[in-house]
């Protein structure tokens, strides 16, 4: 296994939870409706109608549907961008800071 293969494999060692939840993606002053596809302890996979690039910084908000539970809010960096057939982007995000 090459070093790059091992590095990629190690990134996948974190347990991913399938979520399929409503999310809000904030980029500067703009907000986009989004869908959180999955998450791990270090990142998210988000689908949204955006035009982001690798290296962009965003804020992810996943509201809670329970009054007793606070929603999730995190600052993140775009690590991967993939265009979807529906014209949206599938974004791989790395968590920089949880709030």
Backbone as CSV, one residue per row, in Angstrom:
resi,resn,N_x,N_y,N_z,CA_x,CA_y,CA_z,C_x,C_y,C_z
1,UNK,0.851,-1.173,0.000,0.000,0.000,0.000,0.896,1.234,0.000
2,UNK,0.642,2.162,-0.900,1.438,3.376,-0.971,1.087,4.306,0.181
3,UNK,1.936,5.315,0.384,1.696,6.284,1.454,0.386,7.019,1.237
4,UNK,0.094,7.410,-0.007,-1.150,8.141,-0.262,-2.366,7.245,-0.038
5,UNK,-2.261,5.960,-0.399,-3.359,5.022,-0.153,-3.586,4.863,1.349
6,UNK,-2.486,4.749,2.109,-2.602,4.580,3.550,-3.219,5.826,4.180
7,UNK,-2.790,7.009,3.744,-3.336,8.249,4.299,-4.833,8.323,4.056
8,UNK,-5.276,7.953,2.845,-6.692,7.975,2.527,-7.437,6.964,3.393
9,UNK,-6.867,5.783,3.526,-7.482,4.734,4.328,-7.622,5.169,5.778
10,UNK,-6.603,5.814,6.321,-6.649,6.254,7.707,-7.729,7.307,7.915
11,UNK,-7.975,8.122,6.914,-9.039,9.114,7.027,-10.392,8.430,7.149
12,UNK,-10.515,7.240,6.599,-11.759,6.493,6.628,-11.906,5.632,7.881
13,UNK,-10.927,5.682,8.777,-10.991,4.888,9.997,-11.987,5.456,11.005
14,UNK,-12.429,6.677,10.804,-13.415,7.268,11.697,-14.796,6.732,11.353
15,UNK,-15.563,6.418,12.356,-16.908,5.893,12.136,-17.791,6.993,11.560
16,UNK,-18.453,6.694,10.455,-19.367,7.643,9.822,-20.793,7.230,10.151
17,UNK,-21.595,8.230,10.494,-23.019,7.988,10.756,-23.818,8.568,9.602
18,UNK,-24.666,7.755,8.995,-25.593,8.276,7.996,-26.612,9.125,8.731
19,UNK,-26.848,10.329,8.229,-27.691,11.265,8.957,-28.938,11.652,8.172
20,UNK,-28.793,12.123,6.947,-29.888,12.614,6.118,-30.753,13.615,6.885
21,UNK,-30.136,14.726,7.251,-30.786,15.743,8.069,-30.713,17.106,7.397
22,UNK,-31.719,17.922,7.667,-31.713,19.309,7.199,-30.516,20.013,7.826
23,UNK,-29.886,20.884,7.056,-28.764,21.668,7.557,-28.794,23.046,6.908
24,UNK,-28.051,23.945,7.486,-27.855,25.281,6.916,-26.356,25.461,6.750
25,UNK,-25.955,25.910,5.585,-24.552,26.150,5.289,-24.373,27.653,5.146
26,UNK,-23.522,28.235,5.986,-23.260,29.673,5.911,-21.878,29.898,5.331
27,UNK,-21.846,30.782,4.335,-20.604,31.174,3.685,-20.586,32.693,3.664
28,UNK,-19.798,33.280,4.541,-19.809,34.741,4.664,-21.193,35.202,5.090
29,UNK,-21.794,36.108,4.324,-23.125,36.633,4.636,-24.245,35.802,4.022
30,UNK,-23.910,34.791,3.236,-24.918,33.978,2.553,-25.236,32.715,3.343
31,UNK,-26.500,32.293,3.266,-26.943,31.038,3.872,-27.590,30.179,2.791
32,UNK,-27.304,28.887,2.834,-27.845,27.948,1.863,-28.541,26.811,2.594
33,UNK,-29.724,26.432,2.108,-30.355,25.221,2.614,-29.502,24.053,2.148
34,UNK,-29.292,23.102,3.032,-28.424,21.978,2.712,-28.973,20.716,3.354
35,UNK,-28.330,19.598,3.023,-28.684,18.307,3.600,-27.399,17.641,4.059
36,UNK,-27.358,17.278,5.327,-26.216,16.554,5.864,-26.415,15.074,5.524
37,UNK,-25.505,14.517,4.750,-25.590,13.135,4.302,-25.021,12.197,5.364
38,UNK,-23.843,12.560,5.865,-23.251,11.781,6.952,-22.285,12.650,7.735
39,UNK,-21.891,12.130,8.908,-20.943,12.858,9.733,-20.081,11.869,10.504
40,UNK,-18.925,12.364,10.912,-18.030,11.592,11.773,-17.536,12.544,12.857
41,UNK,-16.613,12.094,13.664,-16.104,12.958,14.726,-15.245,14.088,14.173
42,UNK,-14.841,13.993,12.907,-13.960,15.017,12.343,-14.525,15.752,11.136
43,UNK,-15.731,15.385,10.681,-16.231,16.064,9.498,-17.647,15.700,9.110
44,UNK,-18.060,16.296,7.994,-19.407,16.140,7.458,-19.323,15.896,5.962
45,UNK,-20.377,15.293,5.420,-20.616,15.285,3.989,-21.952,15.990,3.804
46,UNK,-21.916,17.099,3.091,-23.071,17.984,2.947,-23.406,18.134,1.471
47,UNK,-24.694,18.107,1.141,-25.143,18.377,-0.219,-25.865,19.714,-0.215
48,UNK,-25.464,20.605,-1.125,-26.079,21.936,-1.178,-25.920,22.525,-2.576
49,UNK,-26.781,23.471,-2.880,-26.705,24.183,-4.152,-25.778,25.378,-3.967
50,UNK,-24.479,25.123,-4.088,-23.450,26.131,-3.867,-22.436,26.080,-4.993
51,UNK,-21.495,26.997,-4.955,-20.377,27.010,-5.906,-19.091,27.190,-5.095
52,UNK,-18.834,26.219,-4.209,-17.677,26.316,-3.329,-16.468,25.616,-3.922
53,UNK,-15.306,25.935,-3.382,-14.051,25.330,-3.821,-13.304,24.767,-2.626
54,UNK,-12.388,23.862,-2.904,-11.536,23.312,-1.852,-10.809,24.465,-1.156
55,UNK,-10.803,24.420,0.167,-10.149,25.463,0.957,-11.099,26.515,1.493
56,UNK,-12.322,26.601,0.942,-13.293,27.576,1.453,-13.662,27.245,2.894
57,UNK,-13.948,28.267,3.680,-14.374,28.097,5.072,-15.881,28.332,5.145
58,UNK,-16.566,27.491,5.898,-18.022,27.553,6.022,-18.422,27.311,7.476
59,UNK,-19.673,27.628,7.779,-20.274,27.254,9.057,-21.433,26.326,8.752
60,UNK,-21.476,25.199,9.455,-22.544,24.219,9.299,-23.437,24.292,10.527
61,UNK,-24.735,24.410,10.295,-25.713,24.397,11.383,-26.689,23.268,11.118
62,UNK,-26.812,22.379,12.094,-27.808,21.312,12.015,-28.750,21.534,13.188
63,UNK,-29.949,22.069,12.894,-30.878,22.382,13.981,-31.426,21.116,14.642
64,UNK,-31.767,21.233,15.902,-32.360,20.120,16.632,-33.873,20.196,16.522
65,UNK,-34.499,19.046,16.411,-35.966,19.010,16.369,-36.552,18.855,17.774
66,UNK,-35.683,18.778,18.783,-36.115,18.632,20.174,-35.770,19.893,20.958
67,UNK,-36.724,20.450,21.649,-36.516,21.681,22.409,-35.457,21.514,23.489
68,UNK,-35.308,20.300,24.010,-34.349,20.056,25.086,-32.911,19.944,24.595
69,UNK,-32.729,19.682,23.307,-31.391,19.477,22.760,-30.965,20.651,21.899
70,UNK,-29.759,21.120,22.161,-29.198,22.195,21.360,-28.775,21.635,20.002
71,UNK,-28.939,22.402,18.956,-28.484,21.983,17.636,-26.970,21.991,17.556
72,UNK,-26.449,21.535,16.447,-25.015,21.472,16.232,-24.583,22.652,15.369
73,UNK,-23.459,23.269,15.720,-22.888,24.344,14.906,-21.384,24.171,14.872
74,UNK,-20.813,24.202,13.671,-19.376,23.979,13.527,-18.815,24.817,12.383
75,UNK,-17.606,25.302,12.592,-16.847,25.924,11.512,-16.078,24.803,10.825
76,UNK,-16.020,24.843,9.493,-15.397,23.754,8.748,-14.694,24.287,7.510
77,UNK,-13.839,23.433,6.960,-13.127,23.747,5.730,-13.501,22.714,4.673
78,UNK,-13.689,23.176,3.443,-14.030,22.288,2.332,-12.771,21.527,1.901
79,UNK,-12.844,20.193,1.979,-11.728,19.343,1.556,-11.972,18.688,0.212
80,UNK,-13.258,18.499,-0.136,-13.599,17.801,-1.370,-14.880,18.384,-1.925
81,UNK,-14.940,18.540,-3.248,-16.135,19.040,-3.933,-16.445,18.105,-5.095
82,UNK,-17.697,17.640,-5.135,-18.127,16.757,-6.225,-19.470,17.267,-6.746
83,UNK,-19.564,17.467,-8.043,-20.828,17.885,-8.651,-21.782,16.695,-8.682
84,UNK,-23.065,16.966,-8.428,-24.085,15.917,-8.502,-24.893,16.067,-9.781
85,UNK,-25.652,15.029,-10.125,-26.490,15.065,-11.322,-27.586,16.123,-11.226
86,UNK,-27.957,16.489,-9.997,-29.023,17.479,-9.804,-28.510,18.916,-9.838
87,UNK,-27.216,19.109,-10.112,-26.655,20.461,-10.188,-26.171,20.997,-8.845
88,UNK,-26.239,20.183,-7.824,-25.757,20.609,-6.508,-24.313,20.144,-6.337
89,UNK,-23.746,20.476,-5.179,-22.411,20.012,-4.840,-22.476,19.096,-3.630
90,UNK,-21.691,18.049,-3.652,-21.499,17.185,-2.507,-20.150,17.581,-1.915
91,UNK,-20.175,18.082,-0.687,-18.997,18.675,-0.071,-18.469,17.804,1.057
92,UNK,-17.186,17.530,1.031,-16.526,16.882,2.148,-15.928,17.970,3.010
93,UNK,-16.381,18.067,4.255,-15.962,19.153,5.145,-15.209,18.615,6.348
94,UNK,-14.139,19.293,6.715,-13.369,18.962,7.905,-13.700,19.958,9.008
95,UNK,-14.058,19.468,10.190,-14.408,20.341,11.308,-13.154,21.063,11.805
96,UNK,-13.255,22.377,11.908,-12.191,23.189,12.474,-12.473,23.515,13.931
97,UNK,-13.760,23.803,14.230,-14.154,24.149,15.597,-15.632,23.884,15.779
98,UNK,-15.969,23.236,16.885,-17.371,23.028,17.253,-17.768,24.151,18.204
99,UNK,-19.000,24.621,18.062,-19.488,25.669,18.980,-20.560,25.142,19.875
